[in-house]
């Protein structure tokens, strides 16, 4: 889950914003003069988007200028990340990336349209997330053991939704598949938000926070251990 307390988040962001602002003012006393774009390489509604919007609100108050979120989902987060890399380095475009940022170089190598080491400057760690395994309420299982048994009895018929190939969610699914020896189909989606909505009909690993758990509880899915989490 996202281990973030709103008060501590805003306090931390105030410090980060103040430090960044001090450095920027040394170069240009009037920064910022216009709204700042925050690129999120996923569609609206996912964990990265939620964190980005909290960040944008807190930094906007500190800087005295609005920050707007620009969702660029698709391509295992490559599309949005490329938008960050190719933006003018003037302080008016910042990005929020997740583990896919460090995973993609090993998966795509030279095919990536950017260099993760040369084209970006890290600013701050914003959140830590966990993976939650949930299944449809209609699936006749009440725990992980039963889920594995069902998958083995019907090889290739169950699907696991992910937020896209190469993401931590996808790798979590693959690790689960390898360790259990099950045969399942992947259902890659271009956004975490869409992947979360699919929880009502598929079993999956997903980047999950308390909001995800509540959606699972009210949206026809449950945690694979048979319990409900809030």
FIBA-200083 format. One record per residue (C-alpha): residue number from 1; residue in one letter; x, y, z. Coordinates in steps of 0.2 Angstrom, whole numbers, plus 5000, padded with zeros to 4 digits. Layout:
[domar NUM,'A',[X,Y,Z]]
...
# end
This chain:
[domar 1,'X',[5000,5000,5000]]
[domar 2,'X',[5005,5018,4998]]
[domar 3,'X',[5013,5022,5015]]
[domar 4,'X',[5009,5041,5015]]
[domar 5,'X',[5001,5052,5028]]
[domar 6,'X',[4994,5068,5020]]
[domar 7,'X',[5001,5079,5033]]
[domar 8,'X',[5019,5071,5032]]
[domar 9,'X',[5018,5072,5013]]
[domar 10,'X',[5014,5090,5013]]
[domar 11,'X',[5027,5094,5025]]
[domar 12,'X',[5040,5084,5015]]
[domar 13,'X',[5035,5093,4999]]
[domar 14,'X',[5036,5110,5007]]
[domar 15,'X',[5054,5106,5011]]
[domar 16,'X',[5058,5099,4993]]
[domar 17,'X',[5049,5114,4985]]
[domar 18,'X',[5058,5126,4996]]
[domar 19,'X',[5075,5118,4991]]
[domar 20,'X',[5071,5117,4973]]
[domar 21,'X',[5064,5135,4973]]
[domar 22,'X',[5080,5142,4981]]
[domar 23,'X',[5091,5134,4968]]
[domar 24,'X',[5080,5140,4954]]
[domar 25,'X',[5079,5158,4960]]
[domar 26,'X',[5098,5159,4960]]
[domar 27,'X',[5096,5157,4941]]
[domar 28,'X',[5080,5166,4938]]
[domar 29,'X',[5072,5177,4951]]
[domar 30,'X',[5055,5177,4944]]
[domar 31,'X',[5053,5158,4943]]
[domar 32,'X',[5040,5151,4940]]
[domar 33,'X',[5031,5163,4929]]
[domar 34,'X',[5018,5151,4922]]
[domar 35,'X',[5010,5134,4926]]
[domar 36,'X',[5021,5119,4928]]
[domar 37,'X',[5017,5103,4919]]
[domar 38,'X',[5018,5086,4929]]
[domar 39,'X',[5019,5072,4917]]
[domar 40,'X',[5012,5055,4923]]
[domar 41,'X',[5016,5040,4912]]
[domar 42,'X',[4999,5032,4916]]
[domar 43,'X',[4981,5036,4914]]
[domar 44,'X',[4971,5045,4928]]
[domar 45,'X',[4966,5036,4943]]
[domar 46,'X',[4981,5025,4947]]
[domar 47,'X',[4993,5026,4961]]
[domar 48,'X',[5006,5037,4952]]
[domar 49,'X',[4992,5049,4946]]
[domar 50,'X',[4985,5050,4964]]
[domar 51,'X',[5003,5054,4971]]
[domar 52,'X',[5006,5067,4957]]
[domar 53,'X',[4990,5076,4961]]
[domar 54,'X',[4995,5077,4979]]
[domar 55,'X',[5012,5083,4975]]
[domar 56,'X',[5005,5096,4962]]
[domar 57,'X',[4993,5103,4975]]
[domar 58,'X',[5006,5105,4989]]
[domar 59,'X',[5020,5112,4977]]
[domar 60,'X',[5007,5124,4969]]
[domar 61,'X',[5004,5132,4986]]
[domar 62,'X',[5022,5134,4990]]
[domar 63,'X',[5027,5141,4973]]
[domar 64,'X',[5012,5152,4971]]
[domar 65,'X',[5009,5145,4954]]
[domar 66,'X',[4998,5131,4948]]
[domar 67,'X',[5004,5113,4943]]
[domar 68,'X',[4994,5103,4931]]
[domar 69,'X',[4995,5084,4928]]
[domar 70,'X',[4997,5078,4911]]
[domar 71,'X',[4993,5059,4909]]
[domar 72,'X',[5002,5051,4895]]
[domar 73,'X',[4998,5032,4897]]
[domar 74,'X',[5004,5018,4886]]
[domar 75,'X',[5019,5008,4881]]
[domar 76,'X',[5024,5002,4898]]
[domar 77,'X',[5026,5020,4903]]
[domar 78,'X',[5038,5023,4889]]
[domar 79,'X',[5027,5036,4880]]
[domar 80,'X',[5025,5047,4896]]
[domar 81,'X',[5043,5045,4901]]
[domar 82,'X',[5049,5050,4884]]
[domar 83,'X',[5038,5066,4885]]
[domar 84,'X',[5048,5070,4901]]
[domar 85,'X',[5064,5067,4893]]
[domar 86,'X',[5061,5078,4877]]
[domar 87,'X',[5053,5092,4887]]
[domar 88,'X',[5063,5108,4887]]
[domar 89,'X',[5074,5108,4903]]
[domar 90,'X',[5067,5125,4909]]
[domar 91,'X',[5059,5119,4925]]
[domar 92,'X',[5041,5119,4918]]
[domar 93,'X',[5040,5100,4915]]
[domar 94,'X',[5043,5088,4929]]
[domar 95,'X',[5038,5069,4930]]
[domar 96,'X',[5032,5056,4942]]
[domar 97,'X',[5039,5039,4937]]
[domar 98,'X',[5038,5022,4946]]
[domar 99,'X',[5048,5006,4946]]
[domar 100,'X',[5045,5004,4927]]
[domar 101,'X',[5058,5018,4925]]
[domar 102,'X',[5072,5006,4931]]
[domar 103,'X',[5065,4990,4924]]
[domar 104,'X',[5063,4996,4906]]
[domar 105,'X',[5081,4998,4902]]
[domar 106,'X',[5084,4979,4905]]
[domar 107,'X',[5069,4974,4895]]
[domar 108,'X',[5071,4986,4880]]
[domar 109,'X',[5089,4991,4880]]
[domar 110,'X',[5094,5002,4866]]
[domar 111,'X',[5076,5002,4859]]
[domar 112,'X',[5071,5015,4873]]
[domar 113,'X',[5070,5032,4865]]
[domar 114,'X',[5079,5040,4880]]
[domar 115,'X',[5093,5037,4892]]
[domar 116,'X',[5087,5035,4910]]
[domar 117,'X',[5105,5039,4916]]
[domar 118,'X',[5108,5055,4905]]
[domar 119,'X',[5091,5062,4901]]
[domar 120,'X',[5084,5064,4919]]
[domar 121,'X',[5088,5072,4936]]
[domar 122,'X',[5081,5063,4951]]
[domar 123,'X',[5072,5075,4964]]
[domar 124,'X',[5064,5065,4978]]
[domar 125,'X',[5056,5048,4983]]
[domar 126,'X',[5038,5051,4985]]
[domar 127,'X',[5030,5034,4990]]
[domar 128,'X',[5032,5016,4992]]
[domar 129,'X',[5019,5004,4985]]
[domar 130,'X',[5015,4985,4988]]
[domar 131,'X',[5007,4972,4977]]
[domar 132,'X',[4990,4965,4981]]
[domar 133,'X',[4983,4948,4974]]
[domar 134,'X',[4964,4949,4972]]
[domar 135,'X',[4952,4938,4963]]
[domar 136,'X',[4934,4940,4956]]
[domar 137,'X',[4920,4937,4969]]
[domar 138,'X',[4913,4924,4956]]
[domar 139,'X',[4929,4914,4956]]
[domar 140,'X',[4927,4898,4967]]
[domar 141,'X',[4942,4900,4978]]
[domar 142,'X',[4944,4907,4995]]
[domar 143,'X',[4963,4907,4997]]
[domar 144,'X',[4979,4907,4987]]
[domar 145,'X',[4981,4888,4988]]
[domar 146,'X',[4964,4885,4980]]
[domar 147,'X',[4968,4898,4967]]
[domar 148,'X',[4984,4889,4962]]
[domar 149,'X',[4974,4872,4962]]
[domar 150,'X',[4961,4880,4951]]
[domar 151,'X',[4973,4887,4939]]
[domar 152,'X',[4982,4870,4937]]
[domar 153,'X',[4966,4861,4934]]
[domar 154,'X',[4962,4874,4920]]
[domar 155,'X',[4979,4878,4912]]
[domar 156,'X',[4978,4893,4900]]
[domar 157,'X',[4960,4898,4905]]
[domar 158,'X',[4963,4911,4919]]
[domar 159,'X',[4970,4928,4916]]
[domar 160,'X',[4980,4940,4926]]
[domar 161,'X',[4978,4959,4923]]
[domar 162,'X',[4993,4970,4923]]
[domar 163,'X',[4997,4988,4921]]
[domar 164,'X',[5007,4985,4906]]
[domar 165,'X',[5022,4974,4900]]
[domar 166,'X',[5038,4977,4910]]
[domar 167,'X',[5029,4985,4925]]
[domar 168,'X',[5032,4979,4943]]
[domar 169,'X',[5014,4972,4942]]
[domar 170,'X',[5019,4962,4927]]
[domar 171,'X',[5035,4956,4935]]
[domar 172,'X',[5025,4952,4951]]
[domar 173,'X',[5013,4941,4940]]
[domar 174,'X',[5027,4932,4932]]
[domar 175,'X',[5036,4928,4948]]
[domar 176,'X',[5020,4921,4955]]
[domar 177,'X',[5017,4911,4939]]
[domar 178,'X',[5035,4904,4940]]
[domar 179,'X',[5035,4900,4958]]
[domar 180,'X',[5018,4891,4957]]
[domar 181,'X',[5020,4883,4940]]
[domar 182,'X',[5003,4889,4934]]
[domar 183,'X',[4998,4893,4916]]
[domar 184,'X',[4989,4909,4915]]
[domar 185,'X',[4986,4922,4901]]
[domar 186,'X',[4992,4940,4904]]
[domar 187,'X',[4979,4954,4901]]
[domar 188,'X',[4991,4969,4899]]
[domar 189,'X',[4982,4986,4901]]
[domar 190,'X',[4989,5003,4896]]
[domar 191,'X',[4984,5011,4913]]
[domar 192,'X',[4984,5005,4931]]
[domar 193,'X',[4967,5013,4933]]
[domar 194,'X',[4959,5002,4919]]
[domar 195,'X',[4969,4987,4927]]
[domar 196,'X',[4961,4990,4944]]
[domar 197,'X',[4943,4991,4936]]
[domar 198,'X',[4947,4973,4928]]
[domar 199,'X',[4948,4966,4946]]
[domar 200,'X',[4930,4962,4946]]
[domar 201,'X',[4933,4949,4932]]
[domar 202,'X',[4951,4943,4933]]
[domar 203,'X',[4964,4938,4946]]
[domar 204,'X',[4979,4949,4947]]
[domar 205,'X',[4994,4956,4956]]
[domar 206,'X',[4992,4975,4956]]
[domar 207,'X',[5000,4991,4964]]
[domar 208,'X',[4988,4993,4978]]
[domar 209,'X',[4984,5005,4992]]
[domar 210,'X',[4969,5007,5004]]
[domar 211,'X',[4959,5015,4990]]
[domar 212,'X',[4962,5000,4979]]
[domar 213,'X',[4957,4988,4993]]
[domar 214,'X',[4941,4998,4995]]
[domar 215,'X',[4937,4997,4976]]
[domar 216,'X',[4940,4978,4977]]
[domar 217,'X',[4928,4977,4992]]
[domar 218,'X',[4914,4986,4983]]
[domar 219,'X',[4918,4982,4965]]
[domar 220,'X',[4916,4963,4966]]
[domar 221,'X',[4933,4957,4970]]
[domar 222,'X',[4942,4951,4986]]
[domar 223,'X',[4960,4948,4992]]
[domar 224,'X',[4966,4931,4987]]
[domar 225,'X',[4968,4925,5005]]
[domar 226,'X',[4949,4926,5007]]
[domar 227,'X',[4950,4942,5018]]
[domar 228,'X',[4943,4959,5014]]
[domar 229,'X',[4955,4974,5017]]
[domar 230,'X',[4951,4992,5020]]
# end
